[in-house]
Amino acid sequence: MPRRSVKRSLLELLIIVVIAAVLAVFIQSFALKTFIIPSSSMSPTLQIGDRVMVDRVTYYFRKPRRGDIIVFRYPPTEPEAMNTSNPWYWFFERIGETIHLANKTNSPPYVKRVVATEGETVELRKGVLYIDGKKVEEGYAVKDTDDYGPMKVPEGRLLCLGDNRANSRDGRFWGTVPIRSVIGRVFLIWWPPSHFGKPGG
């Protein structure tokens, strides 16, 4: 094969690799991202070692809702930037996190369920959830007998708890989560094959 053809082939291969890498970064930054469940705080819904797929698109069009299982940073990567008006901040923040140039605080990703949203008053009475004084059935939660609240969730924030209430360090200990620190919504368990499917709840 002529030397020129070899060089051209290598250049084309390099271009393909670069394009694929850029696409992968953009997909993980703005569309889909995978995570590994590190603890039993969401058991039995999510087990230690489960690989989950996280949808980053849904929350471009709506805020997280009660019952959503979300992934978020706590404390947020840059707490002082939660109220930034810079339209480019989150664009570069997400890309930076994907290529491991952001998240300077090394805060781990958490996976919890949204149990109350901004403006709602939440209370646990002997492990039973009440929102604005009304009992909420939680078929997914491992019941315990703890009390919590009542507490009104501030604007722009969420209260997130683990399904395994007796073995979860969550919003009852460190408070509410800024909506802006949410990475995405867990919508699929893709590994192991025996757990494949939409998480319960």
N, C-alpha and C positions, 0 to 999 in steps of 0.2 A: 504494500500500500504506500503511495507517495507520502512524503513527509508532510506536505501541506494538508492532505486529507486527514492525517492523524491529528495534526494540530487543530483542525477545524472540528473534528469529532470530539476532542477533549474539551474544546471551548463550548460546544453545544451541550456536552454532559455537565460542565460546570454551571452553565446558565440554568439548566433544568434543576440541578441540585439547589441552587440559590433560590429559584422561584418556589420550589417545594418547601424549603425552609421558611421563607417569608410567609407562604400560605399557612403553614403549620402554626407559626407564631400568631398570625391574625385569627385563625380559627380558635386557638386556645385562649386568646386574649378577649375575644368579643362574641364567640358563639358557643363552643363546647369545651369543657375541661374535665379531666378525670381526677379523682381523688381516692385515696385508700382510707378506710375507716380505722382509726387508731385505737379506739377504746370501746368499752361495752355500754357507754352512756345512752346509746340509741337502741340497745337490744330490747326486745327481739326483732324490731323493725330492720335494723342494720347490725350486722355482726362484725366483730374484729376481723380485719383483713378483707372485708368486702370491697370490691372496686366499684365505684359509682360514677355515673355520668352526670355532669352538672350543666344545666341549660343556663346560658348567660343572656339569652335574647329576651325571654319573657318579661324581665323586669325593666326593659327599655320602654315597655308599653303599659305596665301597671306596677303598683307597689306590691311587696310581699303580703300575703294574706294569712290569716289564722289557719293553721293546719299544714302550711307549706313546710317542707324540710329544706333548710337552707345551709349553705356553706358561707362562712364569713371570717374575717380577721378580728381577733380580739386580743389585746387592744388594737384599734385600727392602725394600719401601717403608718399613717401620718395624722395623728389626732387633731393637730392644728388646722388640717386641710379639710375637715369634714364639712365646713361651710364655705369652701372656696367658690368664687364665681368665675374662675378661670375656665373657659370652655374646653381648653386643651389639657387641663390637668389630668383628668381621668383617662383620657386617651393614652397619654404617655405613661401614666401610672400602671395601667393594665399591661401594656407591652413590656414595661420594665419588670413587672412581677413575673411575667411568663419567662423572660430570659434571665431572671434572677439578678436584676440590677436594682430592683425596688425592695420594699419590705425591710427597711433598715433596722426596725425594732425586732426582727426575727420572730414576730408574733405568729403562732401556729394557726392553721385553718381549723375552725371548729365546725362541727355538723350538729345542728340542733333543730327542733321543731318550733315554729312560731306559734305561741299560745295566746298572744295579745298584741294588738297593733296600736298605733298612736291614737291617743284619746280614750282608749278603753281602760276601765278600772278592773284589775285582775286580783283574784284572791284564791288561795287554796285553803280549804277547810277539811282537815283530816285527810288530805290528799286529793280531795274532790275539787275540780276547777270550777270557778264562778267568774263570769264576765259580766260586768255591769249588774251584778246581783243575781244573774240567771245561771243555773247549773248547766255545764257543758259536758256532754258525754264524750269520753275519750277511750274508745275501744282499743287504741294502740298503746296506751300508757300502762306501765307496771305500777300499780297503785302502792302508795305508802301512806303514812298517817301524818305527814308534815303539814304545818300551817304556814301560810305566807300572805303578806298583805293585810288589808287591801292597799293597792298601789295603782295610781293612774299613770299610764305609759305616756311619757312626754312626746310632743310633736317631733316627727322625724326619727322616731326610734321604735324598737320592737322588744318584746320580752320573749326570750327563747329558752326553752327547757329541753332536757333529754327525755326520751320516752321511758327510760329506765330510771325513774325519779329517785329511787333509793340509792342509786350509784351513779349520780350525774352531778358534776360541778358545773353550774350553769347560771342563768340570770338571777337565781335566788341568792347567789353569792357575790357576783360581780356586776349586777345591774343590767340595764337595758343596752341594746346594740344600735348604733346609728345605721339607718337604712343605707346610707352611702358606703358602709363598710361591707355590705353583702356582696359576695362573689357570684352567687347564682343559686338555682333551685335544683335539688337532687330529683331526677325523674326516672332513673334507671339503675338497677344493679346489674352489671354485665359480667361480673366474675365473683365467685366461682359459678360454673354452669348450673349447679344445684340451687343457687339463689337467684338465678336470672329472672328479671321481671321488674315491674313497677313496685317501689316500696309501699308498704301498707299505710293506712291512715287516711 
